Amino acid sequence: MAAPEIAQWWIDQFQGNLGTIRKVAGRTTPQLADELGVARQTVSKLETGNSTMSKMQDLALRTVFSAEIA
């Protein structure tokens, strides 16, 4: 696999677990949406796979959850 394909694979894996990660972090969908500055529907669509996560969304989500872990 080429580097862009590997990067997309990681994003896909993260997106597939987003709902679980959000719940473990103790956030509701509206809370996470507020932190990211997006609509609740955006988070919901990412969690259900109805929307594909962009690299920017991946970075923003990882930043939010990394701050939680730290």
N, C-alpha and C positions, 0 to 999 in steps of 0.2 A: 504494500500500500504506500502511496505517495503521502507526503506530509499533509497536504490539504484534506486528503481522505481520512487520515488518522485524526486530525483535528475535528472533522465533522463526526467521526465515530464517537469521540469523547463527548461532544455536544449532544449527540443523540442519546448516549447513555445517561447523561445528566438530566436531560429532558424526561426520559423514561422514569426517572426516580424523583422528579421534582415534587410531586404531591406528597410523597413519603418524607422527603427532606423537609418540606415546609411544615408538615405536621409534627415531626420530631423537634423542629426548632421552636414549636409552640406558637406558630403564626397562623392566622386565618388568611383566606384568600384576599379579602379586602385590606388587611394589614400589610401583606407583602406587596400588593399593588400600590398602596400608598408609599411605601418605602422606595419602590422603583419609579414612582411617578407615572404609572400606567393605569389603565382601566382594569377593574376586577375581571372583566371578560378576557382581557389579554392573558392574565395569569391562568385563568380557567382553561382557555384554549391551548395554552402551552402544556398544561398538566394532562389534558385529555388527548393531546396529539393532533388536535384540529388545526393547529398552527405550527409551523416549523420555527424552532428557536434560532434566532440570528446570533452571529458572533458577539454583537454588542449586548444582546439580552443575556447571553451566556456569561459574559464578563461582569455585567451588573449583578446578576444573581449570585455568582461566585463571590463577588465582593461583599454583598450583603451577608451571605452565610459564613464567609471567612471571618468577618468581624464578629459574628455571633460565637464562633468557635474560639476565637482568640480571647 
